[in-house]
Amino acid sequence: GLYRSDHYTSFTHADERGGLDAWASLSALAAVTTSLRLGTLVSPVGFRPVGMLAKLVASVDEISGGRAALGLGAGWFEPEFRAFGFPFPSLRERYVALDETLAVVHSLLQRSAEPTTFSGRYASVADCRLLPPVVQSPNPTIILGGDAGPMSSSLAARWADEYNVLEVSPELVTVRRDALTEACREHRRDPDSLGLSLLINAIVGSDAGEVRERAARVIERTADERDVDQFLAERGDDTLTGTPDEVLERLKEYAARGVRRVMLQHLDHTDLDMVRLIGQEIAPEAEAL
């Protein structure tokens, strides 16, 4: 799968670097790929009206033959909201917007959906139906993420198909999973019906020398001020670093804690050899975990 971040500005070298709109690029990729799952991690609710967002997801699902997924979040990077003219209310209000948006997209993205009407503070549609309907049944995967706090866990229990945790240790995965299980039970949902995934940075090389080379390029790209030795020594739970065998050992720990899918964040976008290495030596083994 390929899960795009959905940002309009860069966090480093913002005056020099940009990116394509997430859903525009996913639409293009849907037409030239055959098996990749395509989605966002995550789309801020403030970027697009809810009806437009649902239509974009359904369009990618149609073009790809049923491979779209929607990651949704409240949004957090205020400068890009301001730069592009999007309102940036308080965190509590953004969670209200997220709740309303989830309710609407969950309804609209059902393959068998009837027309939806909803009037909220931040999301509204009137007698709305997506035609053509989504390809997937019952719906494209809806992903929420975060630290599994009370608000986030409650939203996930009510609306999500999958919950994504970010750059945490295997021990913290258990804490997050337990919080999600409790929320599901409070909402009378089977906890096993909510998938658990992990987003984590990755620096993988066929040997130690290649790991160092890739780490050096990541340091340059992210404007990190540490040298390679310090960078590697201080990499903790936010990165899977090492050879394929070393990474697989870490993945086994996450699998034992209930993680069923891992999104490896690849920051050196021109390094397709690392993607190939992961595909050839990690993915086949990880699939059996």
Stockholm file with secondary structure:
# STOCKHOLM 1.0

chainA/1-289         GLYRSDHYTSFTHADERGGLDAWASLSALAAVTTSLRLGTLVSPVGFRPVGMLAKLVASVDEISGGRAALGLGAGWFEPEFRAFGFPFPSLRERYVALDETLAVVHSLLQRSAEPTTFSGRYASVADCRLLPPVVQSPNPTIILGGDAGPMSSSLAARWADEYNVLEVSPELVTVRRDALTEACREHRRDPDSLGLSLLINAIVGSDAGEVRERAARVIERTADERDVDQFLAERGDDTLTGTPDEVLERLKEYAARGVRRVMLQHLDHTDLDMVRLIGQEIAPEAEAL
#=GR chainA/1-289 SS CEEECCCSSCSSSTTTCCCCCHHHHHHHHHHHCSSCCEEESCEEGGGSCHHHHHHHHHHHHHHHTSCEEEEEECCCCHHHHHHTTCCCCCHHHHHHHHHHHHHHHHHHTCTTCCCEEEECSSCEEEEECCSSCCSSSSCSEEEEESSCCHHHHHHHHHHCSEEEEESCCHHHHHHHHHHHHHHHHHTTCCGGGSEEEEEEEEEECSSHHHHHHHHHHHHHHHTCCSCHHHHHHTCCTTEEEECHHHHHHHHHHHHHTTCCEEEEECCCTTCHHHHHHIIIIIHHHHTTC
#=GC SS_cons         CEEECCCSSCSSSTTTCCCCCHHHHHHHHHHHCSSCCEEESCEEGGGSCHHHHHHHHHHHHHHHTSCEEEEEECCCCHHHHHHTTCCCCCHHHHHHHHHHHHHHHHHHTCTTCCCEEEECSSCEEEEECCSSCCSSSSCSEEEEESSCCHHHHHHHHHHCSEEEEESCCHHHHHHHHHHHHHHHHHTTCCGGGSEEEEEEEEEECSSHHHHHHHHHHHHHHHTCCSCHHHHHHTCCTTEEEECHHHHHHHHHHHHHTTCCEEEEECCCTTCHHHHHHIIIIIHHHHTTC
//
